[in-house]
Amino acid sequence: MTDSDDSTGKMSDGLQVELFHPESDREPGDTNIQALGFDIHPVVFPVALVLVVLFIVLTVFFRTVAQALGWTMVVTQQTARENGWEVLRQVQDGVVVHQTAGDAYTVIFNFIGANFGWFYLLAVNIFIATLLFFAFSKYGKIRIGGVGAEKEFSDFAWMAMLFSAGMGIGLMFFSVSEPLYYFQSVPGFFSAEGGTGAAASAAMAQTFFHWGFHPWAIYGLVGLGLAFFSFNRGLPLTFRSIFWPLLGERIYGWPGHVIDLVTVFATLFGLATSLGLGVAQVNTGLSYVGGDLLGLVSIPTNTFVQILLIAGITGIATLSVAAGLDGGVKRLSTLNLYLMFALLGFLLIVGPTVYILGAWVEGLGAYFGSIIELAFFRGTLAEGGSTVTAWTVFYWGWWIAWSPFVGMFIARISKGRTVREFVLGVLVLPAMFSTIWLATFGGSALYNSLVGNGAALATYNDVGQTVAMFAMLEQFPLGALSGILATILVVTFFVTSSDSGSLVVDHLTSGGKHDVPKVQRVFWAIIEGVVAATLLWGGGLGALQTAVITTGLPFAVILCLMCYTVYLGLSHEYQILESEEFRDRIAKISEQEDVDVVTSGDEMVTDIREESESSPSD
């Protein structure tokens, strides 16, 4: 960097601070307690820790008491398998299992889905409309970080990190099982007979809908709000900062503490759901590939093994998060992307290539043709409400619960990009890549069901959704090799998700500081593993799903308010950028510092560039 480049950067930073930052003496983490290698917020950190410990104790206590008293219930084998419940004995048309905390979670899940499903659907549509408005309106020209901000990461590294944090484990888990489910039980929105080509088309469209633009709109909205108020306003990188236009200095009081505490819980439980799904698939992958395909060793698939896997993988994640954003998270995220491309390319070559491409195009056509109706379909006036509750409402709750985690992480890595560039990057590219991935893996499974021997579907029905990916890969050449690669990919996604989550919780519990001590990052990485293991042990996958949809409900309300606060922030920034005062200040700086403000017609100021050449500094 040249001396002049450095002075120009300082000049633009000073301009941003003077004209755009709120008049406040508060700094991120200015009341923190620093001891034992920690740098913690005096309220958010201890209260969050106490509540997490209380939740773990209650979950363990309920399971222990239920087993001691011999509480049992009769369920179907499929329900027991999917929830990871302990089977006691076989009965007619089902099995007897222990009653656990998972039973209470199931009641809560059904209640929220039945009574608030409409609100989830409406809220997410509001989010996507708001984000598109920000991108394509006059506010799309605003640069995150201010007029002189530069990109911290390359476009490729940025895309790799946001995608790995966003939904990597979920895509691995559901990319085969979800289309197969819809292939047999066609969503009520579509008029098709199960097991037919029309059912396969409907399955692709419904799956694309769940993994397409809507989830990334949620992430993008939260990420944009956090990035703007942190980098453009100099406020703490926590969720409370988004509400500065409404709360002002009160974001540093109890209203802000409550917002950040809810965010911590949404992040932990949203992440625990993904980790629980991921470790279940790792367990199945090791058992299926190692035992059934290679005949080397038979690894049992149960909760105890999955908890051991969580402990081992959390250990790896701890080492990675200790290395920091550049040293660990960035490298693993890039590795993830390469492994995804390798597995994707392999199946495209050895699988039914023409069929996959045709399924992708046809699926996109069905998705785009019905996206508006799908987005608002609740199933109240027609059949299909159960599918919406079990799948769409769960997904929307999952994405909303994940939004503080993914949004904050995206915000942390997105400085220097315009609002329009940010929205298009976050919304379009990952969503379209998801459809290609789903068409390749889900389409291959549907091909095997319609044209092949149907083994993938049969195995899915017999064993469950965790084995669907591996059963599908087995039907094509080098199935054992691709199964091993898929298992490794789930592990690396597990690690990067834990890494990203740890960094986000660190920001929340350190008063919004961008850099936190290593020991604090390690601490939260371990806590995340403990929460995931506790939920699995206490109630299985059903407990994970209920935890995430429950924490997502209050966040949906908060995000609706956030649409308005982000609008207020962008509007205020635009007014200043278009004001005579701003132009006069730029002109004065240009005369004093010999710099040229780069503009294009009526475009607002987006960069400040050195006009005269200067020699490199020593």
Solvent accessible surface area in square Angstrom, and as a share of the most:
residue,aa,sasa,rsa
1,M,171,0.76
2,T,29,0.17
3,D,97,0.50
4,S,19,0.12
5,D,67,0.35
6,D,58,0.30
7,S,60,0.39
8,T,14,0.08
9,G,30,0.29
10,K,137,0.58
11,M,33,0.15
12,S,4,0.03
13,D,83,0.43
14,G,36,0.35
15,L,4,0.02
16,Q,8,0.03
17,V,81,0.46
18,E,111,0.50
19,L,29,0.14
20,F,5,0.02
21,H,50,0.22
22,P,32,0.20
23,E,179,0.80
24,S,34,0.22
25,D,143,0.74
26,R,81,0.30
27,E,109,0.49
28,P,38,0.24
29,G,12,0.12
30,D,69,0.36
31,T,69,0.40
32,N,25,0.13
33,I,89,0.45
34,Q,126,0.56
35,A,55,0.43
36,L,168,0.83
37,G,45,0.44
38,F,44,0.18
39,D,12,0.06
40,I,28,0.14
41,H,15,0.07
42,P,48,0.30
43,V,34,0.19
44,V,0,0.00
45,F,15,0.06
46,P,51,0.32
47,V,49,0.28
48,A,0,0.00
49,L,47,0.23
50,V,96,0.55
51,L,71,0.35
52,V,3,0.02
53,V,75,0.43
54,L,91,0.45
55,F,40,0.17
56,I,31,0.15
57,V,83,0.48
58,L,103,0.51
59,T,5,0.03
60,V,55,0.31
61,F,125,0.52
62,F,73,0.30
63,R,33,0.12
64,T,71,0.41
65,V,43,0.24
66,A,0,0.00
67,Q,60,0.27
68,A,85,0.66
69,L,112,0.56
70,G,41,0.40
71,W,102,0.36
72,T,56,0.32
73,M,43,0.19
74,V,99,0.57
75,V,24,0.14
76,T,72,0.42
77,Q,87,0.39
78,Q,62,0.27
79,T,49,0.28
80,A,3,0.02
81,R,88,0.32
82,E,57,0.26
83,N,23,0.12
84,G,40,0.38
85,W,24,0.08
86,E,80,0.36
87,V,80,0.46
88,L,68,0.34
89,R,144,0.53
90,Q,120,0.53
91,V,47,0.27
92,Q,162,0.72
93,D,129,0.67
94,G,1,0.01
95,V,6,0.03
96,V,4,0.03
97,V,0,0.00
98,H,25,0.11
99,Q,59,0.26
100,T,3,0.02
101,A,6,0.05
102,G,0,0.00
103,D,24,0.12
104,A,47,0.37
105,Y,30,0.11
106,T,51,0.30
107,V,105,0.60
108,I,73,0.37
109,F,25,0.10
110,N,81,0.42
111,F,119,0.49
112,I,10,0.05
113,G,0,0.00
114,A,71,0.55
115,N,71,0.36
116,F,71,0.29
117,G,0,0.00
118,W,141,0.50
119,F,39,0.16
120,Y,0,0.00
121,L,5,0.03
122,L,81,0.40
123,A,0,0.00
124,V,0,0.00
125,N,14,0.07
126,I,72,0.36
127,F,0,0.00
128,I,25,0.13
129,A,60,0.47
130,T,23,0.13
131,L,0,0.00
132,L,70,0.35
133,F,100,0.42
134,F,1,0.00
135,A,0,0.00
136,F,125,0.52
137,S,24,0.16
138,K,99,0.42
139,Y,10,0.04
140,G,0,0.00
141,K,50,0.21
142,I,1,0.00
143,R,50,0.18
144,I,1,0.00
145,G,9,0.09
146,G,3,0.03
147,V,6,0.03
148,G,20,0.19
149,A,16,0.12
150,E,141,0.63
151,K,91,0.39
152,E,85,0.38
153,F,10,0.04
154,S,72,0.46
155,D,78,0.40
156,F,94,0.39
157,A,6,0.05
158,W,7,0.03
159,M,39,0.17
160,A,0,0.00
161,M,1,0.00
162,L,0,0.00
163,F,7,0.03
164,S,2,0.01
165,A,1,0.01
166,G,0,0.00
167,M,3,0.01
168,G,1,0.01
169,I,2,0.01
170,G,3,0.02
171,L,0,0.00
172,M,0,0.00
173,F,2,0.01
174,F,4,0.02
175,S,0,0.00
176,V,1,0.00
177,S,1,0.01
178,E,0,0.00
179,P,0,0.00
180,L,0,0.00
181,Y,72,0.27
182,Y,0,0.00
183,F,7,0.03
184,Q,71,0.31
185,S,56,0.36
186,V,29,0.17
187,P,3,0.02
188,G,33,0.31
189,F,49,0.20
190,F,38,0.16
191,S,121,0.78
192,A,32,0.25
193,E,131,0.59
194,G,35,0.34
195,G,39,0.37
196,T,47,0.28
197,G,44,0.42
198,A,59,0.46
199,A,0,0.00
200,A,8,0.06
201,S,23,0.15
202,A,4,0.03
203,A,0,0.00
204,M,4,0.02
205,A,0,0.00
206,Q,8,0.03
207,T,0,0.00
208,F,0,0.00
209,F,2,0.01
210,H,0,0.00
211,W,0,0.00
212,G,1,0.01
213,F,32,0.13
214,H,5,0.02
215,P,0,0.00
216,W,0,0.00
217,A,0,0.00
218,I,0,0.00
219,Y,0,0.00
220,G,0,0.00
221,L,0,0.00
222,V,0,0.00
223,G,0,0.00
224,L,0,0.00
225,G,0,0.00
226,L,2,0.01
227,A,0,0.00
228,F,1,0.00
229,F,2,0.01
230,S,7,0.04
231,F,24,0.10
232,N,0,0.00
233,R,13,0.05
234,G,31,0.30
235,L,7,0.03
236,P,4,0.02
237,L,0,0.00
238,T,1,0.00
239,F,0,0.00
240,R,7,0.03
241,S,1,0.01
242,I,0,0.00
243,F,10,0.04
244,W,45,0.16
245,P,47,0.30
246,L,75,0.37
247,L,40,0.20
248,G,20,0.19
249,E,85,0.38
250,R,143,0.52
251,I,0,0.00
252,Y,29,0.11
253,G,26,0.25
254,W,152,0.53
255,P,58,0.36
256,G,0,0.00
257,H,15,0.06
258,V,77,0.44
259,I,23,0.12
260,D,0,0.00
261,L,18,0.09
262,V,46,0.27
263,T,0,0.00
264,V,0,0.00
265,F,35,0.15
266,A,0,0.00
267,T,0,0.00
268,L,2,0.01
269,F,14,0.06
270,G,0,0.00
271,L,1,0.00
272,A,1,0.00
273,T,0,0.00
274,S,1,0.01
275,L,1,0.01
276,G,0,0.00
277,L,0,0.00
278,G,0,0.00
279,V,0,0.00
280,A,4,0.03
281,Q,0,0.00
282,V,3,0.01
283,N,0,0.00
284,T,12,0.07
285,G,0,0.00
286,L,64,0.32
287,S,22,0.14
288,Y,28,0.11
289,V,7,0.04
290,G,11,0.10
291,G,17,0.16
292,D,102,0.53
293,L,47,0.24
294,L,77,0.38
295,G,60,0.58
296,L,137,0.68
297,V,88,0.50
298,S,96,0.62
299,I,44,0.23
300,P,79,0.49
301,T,74,0.43
302,N,65,0.33
303,T,31,0.18
304,F,136,0.57
305,V,21,0.12
306,Q,25,0.11
307,I,44,0.23
308,L,100,0.50
309,L,34,0.17
310,I,3,0.02
311,A,66,0.51
312,G,44,0.42
313,I,10,0.05
314,T,12,0.07
315,G,34,0.33
316,I,90,0.46
317,A,0,0.00
318,T,19,0.11
319,L,137,0.68
320,S,13,0.08
321,V,0,0.00
322,A,19,0.15
323,A,58,0.45
324,G,12,0.11
325,L,23,0.11
326,D,87,0.45
327,G,27,0.26
328,G,6,0.06
329,V,1,0.00
330,K,67,0.28
331,R,174,0.63
332,L,37,0.19
333,S,1,0.01
334,T,30,0.18
335,L,79,0.39
336,N,0,0.00
337,L,15,0.07
338,Y,128,0.49
339,L,31,0.15
340,M,1,0.00
341,F,92,0.38
342,A,52,0.41
343,L,0,0.00
344,L,12,0.06
345,G,25,0.24
346,F,44,0.18
347,L,1,0.00
348,L,43,0.21
349,I,141,0.71
350,V,42,0.24
351,G,12,0.12
352,P,20,0.12
353,T,52,0.30
354,V,128,0.74
355,Y,70,0.26
356,I,2,0.01
357,L,91,0.45
358,G,39,0.37
359,A,17,0.13
360,W,65,0.23
361,V,93,0.53
362,E,102,0.46
363,G,0,0.00
364,L,21,0.10
365,G,47,0.45
366,A,31,0.24
367,Y,1,0.00
368,F,95,0.40
369,G,66,0.63
370,S,15,0.09
371,I,33,0.17
372,I,123,0.62
373,E,107,0.48
374,L,5,0.02
375,A,3,0.02
376,F,113,0.47
377,F,41,0.17
378,R,42,0.15
379,G,14,0.14
380,T,110,0.64
381,L,178,0.89
382,A,59,0.46
383,E,148,0.66
384,G,15,0.14
385,G,20,0.19
386,S,93,0.60
387,T,20,0.12
388,V,7,0.04
389,T,21,0.12
390,A,51,0.39
391,W,28,0.10
392,T,4,0.02
393,V,0,0.00
394,F,4,0.02
395,Y,0,0.00
396,W,1,0.00
397,G,0,0.00
398,W,3,0.01
399,W,2,0.01
400,I,0,0.00
401,A,0,0.00
402,W,4,0.01
403,S,0,0.00
404,P,0,0.00
405,F,0,0.00
406,V,0,0.00
407,G,0,0.00
408,M,0,0.00
409,F,3,0.01
410,I,0,0.00
411,A,0,0.00
412,R,35,0.13
413,I,1,0.01
414,S,0,0.00
415,K,71,0.30
416,G,0,0.00
417,R,3,0.01
418,T,24,0.14
419,V,1,0.01
420,R,78,0.28
421,E,55,0.25
422,F,0,0.00
423,V,0,0.00
424,L,69,0.34
425,G,7,0.07
426,V,0,0.00
427,L,6,0.03
428,V,52,0.30
429,L,98,0.49
430,P,1,0.00
431,A,1,0.01
432,M,48,0.21
433,F,34,0.14
434,S,0,0.00
435,T,1,0.01
436,I,58,0.29
437,W,0,0.00
438,L,0,0.00
439,A,0,0.00
440,T,1,0.00
441,F,0,0.00
442,G,0,0.00
443,G,0,0.00
444,S,0,0.00
445,A,0,0.00
446,L,3,0.01
447,Y,63,0.24
448,N,8,0.04
449,S,25,0.16
450,L,67,0.33
451,V,95,0.54
452,G,42,0.40
453,N,114,0.59
454,G,19,0.18
455,A,32,0.24
456,A,0,0.00
457,L,31,0.15
458,A,60,0.47
459,T,28,0.16
460,Y,13,0.05
461,N,69,0.35
462,D,105,0.54
463,V,61,0.35
464,G,3,0.03
465,Q,22,0.10
466,T,25,0.15
467,V,2,0.01
468,A,1,0.00
469,M,2,0.01
470,F,2,0.01
471,A,0,0.00
472,M,0,0.00
473,L,3,0.02
474,E,67,0.30
475,Q,52,0.23
476,F,27,0.11
477,P,79,0.50
478,L,111,0.55
479,G,10,0.09
480,A,25,0.20
481,L,105,0.52
482,S,2,0.01
483,G,1,0.01
484,I,70,0.36
485,L,38,0.19
486,A,0,0.00
487,T,9,0.05
488,I,83,0.42
489,L,0,0.00
490,V,1,0.00
491,V,34,0.19
492,T,14,0.08
493,F,0,0.00
494,F,0,0.00
495,V,3,0.02
496,T,1,0.00
497,S,1,0.01
498,S,2,0.01
499,D,0,0.00
500,S,2,0.01
501,G,0,0.00
502,S,0,0.00
503,L,18,0.09
504,V,1,0.00
505,V,0,0.00
506,D,0,0.00
507,H,7,0.03
508,L,0,0.00
509,T,0,0.00
510,S,0,0.00
511,G,9,0.08
512,G,0,0.00
513,K,49,0.21
514,H,65,0.29
515,D,112,0.58
516,V,14,0.08
517,P,43,0.27
518,K,118,0.50
519,V,65,0.37
520,Q,0,0.00
521,R,30,0.11
522,V,35,0.20
523,F,51,0.21
524,W,0,0.00
525,A,0,0.00
526,I,86,0.44
527,I,23,0.12
528,E,3,0.01
529,G,5,0.05
530,V,60,0.34
531,V,1,0.01
532,A,0,0.00
533,A,16,0.13
534,T,11,0.06
535,L,0,0.00
536,L,6,0.03
537,W,79,0.28
538,G,0,0.00
539,G,2,0.02
540,G,2,0.02
541,L,14,0.07
542,G,8,0.08
543,A,0,0.00
544,L,1,0.00
545,Q,46,0.21
546,T,3,0.02
547,A,12,0.09
548,V,0,0.00
549,I,0,0.00
550,T,52,0.31
551,T,22,0.13
552,G,0,0.00
553,L,34,0.17
554,P,61,0.38
555,F,0,0.00
556,A,0,0.00
557,V,77,0.44
558,I,28,0.14
559,L,0,0.00
560,C,38,0.23
561,L,92,0.46
562,M,0,0.00
563,C,14,0.08
564,Y,117,0.44
565,T,0,0.00
566,V,0,0.00
567,Y,84,0.32
568,L,54,0.27
569,G,4,0.04
570,L,0,0.00
571,S,19,0.12
572,H,89,0.40
573,E,3,0.02
574,Y,40,0.15
575,Q,113,0.50
576,I,31,0.15
577,L,7,0.03
578,E,63,0.28
579,S,36,0.23
580,E,125,0.56
581,E,108,0.48
582,F,1,0.00
583,R,108,0.39
584,D,88,0.46
585,R,64,0.23
586,I,12,0.06
587,A,52,0.40
588,K,111,0.47
589,I,23,0.12
590,S,28,0.18
591,E,146,0.65
592,Q,123,0.54
593,E,94,0.42
594,D,72,0.37
595,V,10,0.06
596,D,66,0.34
597,V,27,0.15
598,V,53,0.30
599,T,73,0.42
600,S,75,0.48
601,G,78,0.75
602,D,137,0.71
603,E,74,0.33
604,M,6,0.03
605,V,13,0.08
606,T,35,0.21
607,D,43,0.22
608,I,13,0.06
609,R,136,0.50
610,E,46,0.21
611,E,110,0.49
612,S,54,0.35
613,E,174,0.78
614,S,58,0.37
615,S,85,0.55
616,P,108,0.68
617,S,51,0.33
618,D,194,1.01
